[in-house]
Amino acid sequence: MKRTYGMQAGLMVVLAALIASCEQPKINCTVAHGGFAAKYTLKPGSKVGEGDCDTLRGEVIGMEKYNPSSAKDREVQDLERALLYIRTTGLGALATEAQGAGLEVDGGDVLSMGEFTSVDPDDNDVCTVPSLSAAELSLPASDERPATNIRYEWSNVRVYVTAALPGTQMTADLTYTKDGCTASYSVVGLAPAVSCGVDNMGEPGIDPSLCDPQADPKAGRLTGSGINPDLEERVTCDPETALCVLETPPEALR
């Protein structure tokens, strides 16, 4: 009997060691579905020209990854390539306004597109898109506003991708141009995009508890924010954008 118990104990030790040594399998490069809460930080001394191009604080951006069609067969996806699209709230709203005024807007104009360097994350679980096409929109003057030209140029987009955190955190560089004024920003993004803004008797305010991934029925919050609980300590309510943003990106993206 003692021998049986000894064998069982030894087997349990071996199994525990095997489980502890197992790593989560890598997944292909991807980005989370839905919007990212993007925090913009102005790069000192980057502003060129006159205007307010240096006043961006952040916005919700949409990101989408997909595999293009194969060059040999357009009906088949090329799984050896992965593309990334980015669409910003700023350009999207401007395009919607233009269409409402009867102006023709090419949907491709407000999208930035680039290609991942690999379909698989690197050794640090990072997927990189070195450069993307510029997204730009020019609109004539209207009764509500003067003529305007806005341009977004994204580069060095890096997405952290693991089985536990599949493309929910990203960093990037952004060059933003508005009516001849250009400024550069460092960007940190978190998905899903969650608002922490509230209406205090007609006055806008913020409620940091809205970023909490844990539900609190006693406080009237029946569900959590939807943000991964593993990120809770690094998420804060940004008072300038009223979005739940990452205070710091993961070490692999720093």
C-alpha positions in Angstrom: 0.0 0.0 0.0 2.8 2.4 0.9 4.5 1.7 -2.4 1.2 2.5 -4.3 0.9 5.8 -2.4 4.5 6.6 -3.2 4.0 6.0 -6.9 0.9 8.1 -7.0 2.7 11.0 -5.2 5.7 10.7 -7.6 3.3 10.8 -10.6 1.6 13.9 -9.2 4.9 15.7 -8.8 5.9 14.8 -12.4 2.5 16.0 -13.8 2.7 19.2 -11.8 6.2 19.9 -13.2 5.0 19.2 -16.7 2.0 21.6 -16.3 4.2 24.3 -14.8 6.6 24.0 -17.7 4.0 24.3 -20.4 3.7 27.6 -22.1 0.6 29.0 -23.7 0.6 28.3 -27.5 1.4 31.3 -29.7 -1.5 32.6 -31.8 -1.3 34.5 -35.1 -1.0 38.2 -35.2 -4.3 39.8 -34.5 -6.0 42.8 -33.1 -9.0 42.9 -30.8 -12.4 43.5 -32.4 -14.1 46.8 -31.8 -12.6 50.1 -30.8 -9.4 51.0 -29.0 -9.1 53.8 -26.5 -6.1 55.6 -27.8 -4.1 58.1 -25.6 -2.0 60.6 -27.5 1.1 62.2 -26.0 2.7 65.0 -27.9 6.4 64.6 -28.7 8.2 67.7 -27.4 9.3 70.1 -30.1 7.5 68.2 -32.9 5.1 70.9 -33.8 5.7 72.7 -37.2 3.5 75.5 -38.4 0.7 77.6 -36.9 -2.5 76.0 -35.6 -3.9 73.6 -33.0 -2.4 70.4 -34.4 -0.6 69.9 -31.1 -3.8 69.7 -28.9 -4.9 66.1 -29.6 -5.3 64.1 -26.4 -6.8 60.9 -27.7 -9.8 59.3 -29.3 -11.4 55.9 -30.2 -9.7 54.3 -33.1 -10.9 51.2 -35.0 -8.3 48.5 -36.0 -8.9 45.5 -38.2 -6.5 42.7 -39.3 -7.2 40.5 -42.2 -5.4 38.1 -44.6 -5.5 39.4 -48.2 -6.4 37.2 -51.2 -3.8 34.9 -52.6 -2.1 36.2 -55.8 -2.7 32.8 -57.4 -6.3 32.5 -56.5 -8.4 35.6 -55.5 -10.9 33.3 -53.8 -8.4 32.0 -51.3 -6.8 33.9 -48.4 -3.1 34.3 -48.3 -2.3 33.0 -44.8 1.3 34.0 -45.1 0.4 37.7 -45.1 -1.5 39.9 -42.7 -2.7 43.4 -43.2 -3.8 46.1 -40.7 -6.4 48.8 -41.2 -6.8 51.8 -38.9 -9.7 54.3 -38.9 -9.9 57.2 -36.5 -13.0 58.7 -34.9 -11.8 62.2 -36.0 -11.7 61.4 -39.7 -14.7 59.2 -39.6 -16.8 61.9 -38.1 -15.6 64.4 -40.7 -16.4 62.0 -43.5 -19.9 61.5 -42.1 -20.4 65.2 -41.9 -19.3 65.6 -45.5 -21.6 62.9 -46.7 -24.5 64.5 -44.8 -23.8 67.7 -46.7 -24.0 65.8 -50.0 -20.3 65.6 -50.7 -18.7 62.5 -52.1 -16.2 60.8 -49.8 -14.2 57.8 -50.8 -14.2 55.4 -47.8 -10.6 54.5 -48.6 -9.5 58.0 -47.9 -10.1 57.7 -44.2 -8.4 54.4 -43.8 -4.7 53.7 -43.1 -3.4 50.4 -44.3 -0.1 48.6 -43.7 1.3 45.1 -43.6 2.6 43.1 -40.6 6.2 42.1 -40.8 5.1 38.5 -40.0 1.9 36.7 -39.5 3.3 35.4 -36.2 4.3 37.4 -33.1 8.1 37.7 -32.4 9.9 36.3 -29.4 8.5 39.1 -27.3 4.9 38.4 -28.4 4.8 41.6 -30.5 3.4 42.0 -33.9 4.7 45.0 -35.9 3.5 47.1 -38.8 6.3 49.5 -39.6 4.4 51.9 -41.9 0.9 52.5 -43.1 -0.6 54.5 -45.9 -1.7 58.0 -44.9 -5.4 58.7 -44.3 -6.4 62.2 -45.5 -9.6 64.2 -46.0 -10.0 67.7 -47.5 -13.3 69.4 -47.3 -14.5 72.7 -48.7 -15.9 75.5 -46.6 -19.5 75.3 -45.4 -21.9 77.4 -43.4 -20.7 75.7 -40.2 -16.9 75.7 -40.6 -14.1 76.9 -42.9 -12.3 74.6 -45.4 -10.1 72.0 -43.7 -7.5 69.4 -44.5 -6.7 66.6 -42.0 -4.1 63.9 -42.4 -3.1 61.0 -40.2 0.2 59.1 -40.8 0.7 56.0 -38.6 4.0 54.2 -38.2 5.7 51.7 -35.9 2.4 50.1 -34.9 3.1 47.4 -32.4 0.5 45.0 -30.9 1.0 42.7 -28.0 -0.5 39.3 -28.8 -0.8 36.3 -26.5 -3.5 33.7 -26.0 -4.5 35.5 -22.7 -4.3 39.0 -24.2 -5.0 38.6 -27.9 -4.2 42.0 -29.4 -5.8 44.2 -26.8 -2.8 46.5 -26.2 -0.9 48.6 -28.8 1.5 51.4 -29.2 2.3 53.5 -32.3 3.7 56.8 -33.6 1.4 59.3 -35.2 2.1 62.3 -37.3 -1.0 64.5 -37.5 -1.5 67.4 -39.9 -4.3 69.9 -39.8 -4.5 72.8 -42.2 -0.7 73.0 -42.6 0.1 72.5 -39.0 2.0 69.2 -38.2 2.7 67.5 -34.9 3.9 64.1 -33.8 2.5 61.9 -31.0 3.3 58.7 -29.1 0.2 56.5 -28.9 -0.9 53.9 -26.4 -4.1 52.0 -27.1 -6.4 49.6 -25.1 -9.3 47.5 -26.2 -12.2 47.5 -25.7 -12.7 51.2 -25.7 -14.6 52.1 -22.6 -16.0 55.5 -21.7 -15.7 56.7 -18.1 -17.5 60.0 -18.8 -20.7 60.9 -17.0 -23.3 63.6 -17.1 -23.4 65.5 -13.7 -26.6 67.5 -14.0 -25.7 68.8 -17.5 -22.0 69.1 -16.6 -19.6 66.6 -18.1 -17.5 64.6 -15.6 -15.8 61.3 -15.1 -16.4 58.2 -13.0 -13.2 56.1 -12.7 -15.2 53.1 -11.4 -16.6 52.7 -14.9 -13.1 51.3 -15.8 -13.4 48.6 -13.2 -13.5 45.1 -14.8 -15.3 43.8 -11.8 -19.1 44.2 -11.3 -20.4 46.0 -8.2 -24.1 45.5 -7.8 -24.2 47.5 -4.6 -23.0 50.5 -6.5 -25.5 49.8 -9.3 -22.8 48.4 -11.6 -24.2 45.0 -12.6 -21.4 44.2 -15.1 -17.7 45.0 -15.3 -16.2 47.3 -17.9 -15.2 44.4 -20.2 -11.5 45.3 -19.8 -9.3 42.3 -19.1 -9.0 42.0 -15.3 -5.3 41.2 -15.7 -4.8 44.9 -16.8 -6.8 46.4 -13.9 -3.7 47.9 -12.2 -2.5 49.6 -15.4 -5.8 51.2 -16.4 -7.0 54.7 -15.5 -9.8 57.0 -16.3 -8.3 59.8 -18.4 -10.0 63.1 -17.6 -9.1 64.8 -20.9 -10.7 62.1 -23.1 -13.1 60.5 -20.6 -11.8 57.1 -21.8 -10.3 54.2 -19.8 -6.7 54.2 -21.0 -3.5 52.3 -20.3 -1.2 54.2 -17.9 1.7 52.2 -19.2 1.9 49.6 -22.0 3.2 46.1 -21.4 7.0 45.8 -21.0 7.3 44.2 -24.4 5.9 47.4 -26.0 8.0 50.0 -24.1 
